[in-house]
Amino acid sequence: MQTRNPILDDLAKVATGAASAFSGLRDEIESRVRDQMAKLLDGMNLPNREEFEVVKAMAAKAREENEELRARIAELEAKLAQR
């Protein structure tokens, strides 16, 4: 966009260049942050989704068994209390 005022034209060009530079800078920062996060996560030895689901199922089963055992213990304690 050309105006009659060359100062405004120059300011518009500078602003456009600055916006472009900041966009490139943002892209570079995002790329480096992604790389650093990938390195950090790789070093953490986290389980994959399948492993997580297996352990989650095992924990749910253990909670169920624990509740059943609590009920059984309560029954046995009640029988002992009656004697």
Distance bins in CASP14 RR format, pairs under 12 A and 6 or more apart:
PFRMAT RR
TARGET T0000
AUTHOR 0000-0000-0000
RMODE 2
METHOD distances of the structure
MODEL  1
1 8 0 0 0 0 1 0 0 0 0 0 0
1 9 0 0 0 0 1 0 0 0 0 0 0
1 11 0 0 0 0 0 1 0 0 0 0 0
1 12 1 0 0 1 0 0 0 0 0 0 0
1 13 0 0 0 0 0 1 0 0 0 0 0
1 15 0 0 0 0 0 1 0 0 0 0 0
1 16 0 0 0 0 0 1 0 0 0 0 0
2 8 0 0 0 0 1 0 0 0 0 0 0
2 9 1 0 0 1 0 0 0 0 0 0 0
2 10 0 0 0 0 0 1 0 0 0 0 0
2 12 0 0 0 0 1 0 0 0 0 0 0
2 13 0 0 0 0 0 1 0 0 0 0 0
3 9 1 0 1 0 0 0 0 0 0 0 0
3 10 0 0 0 0 0 1 0 0 0 0 0
3 11 0 0 0 0 1 0 0 0 0 0 0
3 12 0 0 0 0 1 0 0 0 0 0 0
3 13 0 0 0 0 0 1 0 0 0 0 0
5 11 0 0 0 0 1 0 0 0 0 0 0
5 12 0 0 0 0 0 1 0 0 0 0 0
6 12 0 0 0 0 0 1 0 0 0 0 0
6 13 0 0 0 0 0 1 0 0 0 0 0
7 13 0 0 0 0 0 1 0 0 0 0 0
7 14 0 0 0 0 0 1 0 0 0 0 0
8 14 0 0 0 0 0 1 0 0 0 0 0
8 15 0 0 0 0 0 1 0 0 0 0 0
9 15 0 0 0 0 0 1 0 0 0 0 0
9 16 0 0 0 0 0 1 0 0 0 0 0
10 16 0 0 0 0 0 1 0 0 0 0 0
10 17 0 0 0 0 0 1 0 0 0 0 0
11 17 0 0 0 0 0 1 0 0 0 0 0
11 18 0 0 0 0 0 1 0 0 0 0 0
12 18 0 0 0 0 0 1 0 0 0 0 0
12 19 0 0 0 0 0 1 0 0 0 0 0
13 19 0 0 0 0 0 1 0 0 0 0 0
13 20 0 0 0 0 0 1 0 0 0 0 0
14 20 0 0 0 0 0 1 0 0 0 0 0
14 21 0 0 0 0 0 1 0 0 0 0 0
15 21 0 0 0 0 0 1 0 0 0 0 0
15 22 0 0 0 0 0 1 0 0 0 0 0
16 22 0 0 0 0 0 1 0 0 0 0 0
16 23 0 0 0 0 0 1 0 0 0 0 0
17 23 0 0 0 0 1 0 0 0 0 0 0
17 24 0 0 0 0 0 1 0 0 0 0 0
17 25 0 0 0 0 0 1 0 0 0 0 0
18 24 0 0 0 0 0 1 0 0 0 0 0
18 25 0 0 0 0 0 1 0 0 0 0 0
19 25 0 0 0 0 0 1 0 0 0 0 0
19 26 0 0 0 0 0 1 0 0 0 0 0
20 26 0 0 0 0 0 1 0 0 0 0 0
20 27 0 0 0 0 0 1 0 0 0 0 0
21 27 0 0 0 0 0 1 0 0 0 0 0
21 28 0 0 0 0 0 1 0 0 0 0 0
22 28 0 0 0 0 0 1 0 0 0 0 0
22 29 0 0 0 0 0 1 0 0 0 0 0
23 29 0 0 0 0 0 1 0 0 0 0 0
23 30 0 0 0 0 0 1 0 0 0 0 0
24 30 0 0 0 0 1 0 0 0 0 0 0
24 31 0 0 0 0 1 0 0 0 0 0 0
25 31 0 0 0 0 0 1 0 0 0 0 0
25 32 0 0 0 0 0 1 0 0 0 0 0
26 32 0 0 0 0 0 1 0 0 0 0 0
26 33 0 0 0 0 0 1 0 0 0 0 0
27 33 0 0 0 0 0 1 0 0 0 0 0
27 34 0 0 0 0 0 1 0 0 0 0 0
28 34 0 0 0 0 0 1 0 0 0 0 0
28 35 0 0 0 0 0 1 0 0 0 0 0
29 35 0 0 0 0 0 1 0 0 0 0 0
29 36 0 0 0 0 0 1 0 0 0 0 0
30 36 0 0 0 0 0 1 0 0 0 0 0
30 37 0 0 0 0 0 1 0 0 0 0 0
31 37 0 0 0 0 0 1 0 0 0 0 0
31 38 0 0 0 0 0 1 0 0 0 0 0
32 38 0 0 0 0 0 1 0 0 0 0 0
32 39 0 0 0 0 0 1 0 0 0 0 0
33 39 0 0 0 0 0 1 0 0 0 0 0
33 40 0 0 0 0 0 1 0 0 0 0 0
34 40 0 0 0 0 0 1 0 0 0 0 0
34 41 0 0 0 0 0 1 0 0 0 0 0
35 41 0 0 0 0 0 1 0 0 0 0 0
35 42 0 0 0 0 0 1 0 0 0 0 0
36 42 0 0 0 0 0 1 0 0 0 0 0
36 43 0 0 0 0 0 1 0 0 0 0 0
37 43 0 0 0 0 0 1 0 0 0 0 0
37 44 0 0 0 0 0 1 0 0 0 0 0
38 44 0 0 0 0 0 1 0 0 0 0 0
40 46 0 0 0 0 0 1 0 0 0 0 0
41 47 0 0 0 0 0 1 0 0 0 0 0
41 48 0 0 0 0 0 1 0 0 0 0 0
45 51 0 0 0 0 0 1 0 0 0 0 0
46 52 0 0 0 0 1 0 0 0 0 0 0
47 53 0 0 0 0 1 0 0 0 0 0 0
47 54 0 0 0 0 1 0 0 0 0 0 0
47 55 1 0 0 1 0 0 0 0 0 0 0
47 56 0 0 0 0 0 1 0 0 0 0 0
48 54 0 0 0 0 0 1 0 0 0 0 0
48 55 0 0 0 0 0 1 0 0 0 0 0
49 55 0 0 0 0 0 1 0 0 0 0 0
49 56 0 0 0 0 0 1 0 0 0 0 0
50 56 0 0 0 0 0 1 0 0 0 0 0
50 57 0 0 0 0 0 1 0 0 0 0 0
51 57 0 0 0 0 0 1 0 0 0 0 0
51 58 0 0 0 0 0 1 0 0 0 0 0
52 58 0 0 0 0 0 1 0 0 0 0 0
52 59 0 0 0 0 0 1 0 0 0 0 0
53 59 0 0 0 0 0 1 0 0 0 0 0
53 60 0 0 0 0 0 1 0 0 0 0 0
54 60 0 0 0 0 0 1 0 0 0 0 0
54 61 0 0 0 0 0 1 0 0 0 0 0
55 61 0 0 0 0 0 1 0 0 0 0 0
55 62 0 0 0 0 0 1 0 0 0 0 0
56 62 0 0 0 0 0 1 0 0 0 0 0
56 63 0 0 0 0 0 1 0 0 0 0 0
57 63 0 0 0 0 0 1 0 0 0 0 0
57 64 0 0 0 0 0 1 0 0 0 0 0
58 64 0 0 0 0 0 1 0 0 0 0 0
58 65 0 0 0 0 0 1 0 0 0 0 0
59 65 0 0 0 0 0 1 0 0 0 0 0
59 66 0 0 0 0 0 1 0 0 0 0 0
60 66 0 0 0 0 0 1 0 0 0 0 0
60 67 0 0 0 0 0 1 0 0 0 0 0
61 67 0 0 0 0 0 1 0 0 0 0 0
61 68 0 0 0 0 0 1 0 0 0 0 0
62 68 0 0 0 0 0 1 0 0 0 0 0
62 69 0 0 0 0 0 1 0 0 0 0 0
63 69 0 0 0 0 0 1 0 0 0 0 0
63 70 0 0 0 0 0 1 0 0 0 0 0
64 70 0 0 0 0 0 1 0 0 0 0 0
64 71 0 0 0 0 0 1 0 0 0 0 0
65 71 0 0 0 0 0 1 0 0 0 0 0
65 72 0 0 0 0 0 1 0 0 0 0 0
66 72 0 0 0 0 0 1 0 0 0 0 0
66 73 0 0 0 0 0 1 0 0 0 0 0
67 73 0 0 0 0 0 1 0 0 0 0 0
67 74 0 0 0 0 0 1 0 0 0 0 0
68 74 0 0 0 0 0 1 0 0 0 0 0
68 75 0 0 0 0 0 1 0 0 0 0 0
69 75 0 0 0 0 0 1 0 0 0 0 0
69 76 0 0 0 0 0 1 0 0 0 0 0
70 76 0 0 0 0 0 1 0 0 0 0 0
70 77 0 0 0 0 0 1 0 0 0 0 0
71 77 0 0 0 0 0 1 0 0 0 0 0
71 78 0 0 0 0 0 1 0 0 0 0 0
72 78 0 0 0 0 0 1 0 0 0 0 0
72 79 0 0 0 0 0 1 0 0 0 0 0
73 79 0 0 0 0 0 1 0 0 0 0 0
73 80 0 0 0 0 0 1 0 0 0 0 0
74 80 0 0 0 0 0 1 0 0 0 0 0
74 81 0 0 0 0 0 1 0 0 0 0 0
75 81 0 0 0 0 0 1 0 0 0 0 0
75 82 0 0 0 0 0 1 0 0 0 0 0
76 82 0 0 0 0 0 1 0 0 0 0 0
76 83 0 0 0 0 0 1 0 0 0 0 0
77 83 0 0 0 0 0 1 0 0 0 0 0
END
